[in-house]
């Protein structure tokens, strides 16, 4: 429901041919107010799901530029999210390591957990 008004933009983000233009026209910045507040968490999560495979890709077709430039563009685009939304991307990236990091949480319970290993203070 929440993502339906943004379906066209999300589909463009998923397509390698239209991704770059979609990132320039569909801002994640809260200042632009393109995404309404009640829909924001769902839309940001879908954007992360759409772009994560493109970050992890090891090869590109010759016509789509360099892998480094694509990753830089995606990270620049994702840097527009609010600080409290970064955990969505981090949880997706760290997901395969969830068994190794017991405190990893996707934030769906409204709580953000530190996923860095705790260290004991030295005496």
C-alpha positions in Angstrom: 0.0 0.0 0.0 2.6 2.6 1.1 4.8 2.0 -1.9 2.1 2.1 -4.6 2.4 5.8 -5.2 6.1 5.3 -5.8 5.9 2.1 -7.9 7.1 3.8 -11.1 10.1 5.3 -9.5 11.0 2.1 -7.7 10.8 0.1 -11.0 13.1 2.6 -12.6 15.6 2.2 -9.8 15.6 -1.6 -10.3 16.3 -1.3 -14.0 20.0 -0.8 -14.8 19.2 1.3 -17.9 17.1 3.8 -16.0 18.6 3.7 -12.5 20.8 6.7 -12.8 18.0 9.0 -14.1 15.7 7.6 -11.5 18.2 8.5 -8.7 18.4 12.1 -10.0 14.6 12.5 -10.3 13.4 10.6 -7.2 15.1 12.2 -4.2 15.3 10.5 -0.8 16.1 13.8 0.9 13.5 14.6 3.6 13.9 18.3 2.5 12.5 17.6 -0.9 9.3 16.0 0.6 8.8 13.7 -2.4 8.1 10.8 0.0 5.3 11.4 2.4 6.2 10.8 6.1 3.8 7.8 6.7 5.2 6.0 3.6 8.9 6.9 4.2 10.0 3.8 6.1 8.5 1.4 3.5 9.8 3.3 0.6 13.3 3.6 1.9 13.4 -0.1 2.7 12.3 -0.9 -0.9 14.9 1.5 -2.3 17.6 -0.3 -0.3 16.3 -3.7 -1.5 16.4 -2.5 -5.1 19.9 -1.0 -4.9 21.7 -3.5 -2.7 22.2 -6.1 -5.5 23.6 -3.4 -7.7 26.2 -2.5 -5.0 27.2 -6.2 -4.6 27.5 -6.8 -8.4 31.0 -7.7 -9.4 30.7 -7.0 -13.2 28.9 -4.5 -15.4 27.9 -4.5 -19.0 30.3 -2.4 -21.1 27.7 0.2 -21.9 26.8 1.0 -18.2 30.0 2.6 -17.0 32.4 1.5 -14.4 31.6 -0.5 -11.3 33.3 2.1 -9.1 31.3 5.0 -10.6 28.0 3.1 -10.2 28.8 2.2 -6.6 29.8 5.8 -5.8 26.5 7.1 -7.4 24.4 4.6 -5.3 26.2 5.5 -2.1 25.8 9.2 -2.8 22.1 8.6 -3.5 21.6 6.6 -0.3 23.4 9.2 1.7 20.2 11.3 1.4 18.4 9.1 3.9 17.9 10.3 7.5 20.5 9.2 10.0 17.8 7.0 11.8 17.1 5.2 8.5 20.7 4.1 7.8 20.1 1.0 9.9 17.8 -0.4 7.2 20.7 -0.6 4.7 23.2 -1.8 7.3 20.8 -4.6 8.4 20.4 -5.7 4.8 24.1 -5.7 4.1 24.9 -7.5 7.3 21.9 -9.9 7.0 24.0 -12.9 5.9 26.1 -12.5 9.1 23.0 -12.3 11.4 23.9 -15.7 13.0 27.3 -14.3 13.9 26.0 -10.9 15.2 23.2 -11.8 17.6 22.2 -8.1 18.2 21.6 -7.4 14.6 18.1 -6.0 14.1 16.4 -4.7 11.0 14.8 -2.0 13.1 11.3 -3.3 12.5 10.6 -3.3 16.3 11.4 0.5 16.3 14.7 -0.1 18.2 18.2 0.4 16.7 20.9 -1.8 18.0 24.6 -1.3 17.9 26.0 -4.1 15.7 29.6 -3.4 16.6 31.2 -6.0 18.9 31.3 -4.8 22.5 34.7 -4.3 24.0 35.5 -4.5 27.7 37.4 -1.6 29.1 41.0 -2.3 29.9 42.3 -1.7 33.4 
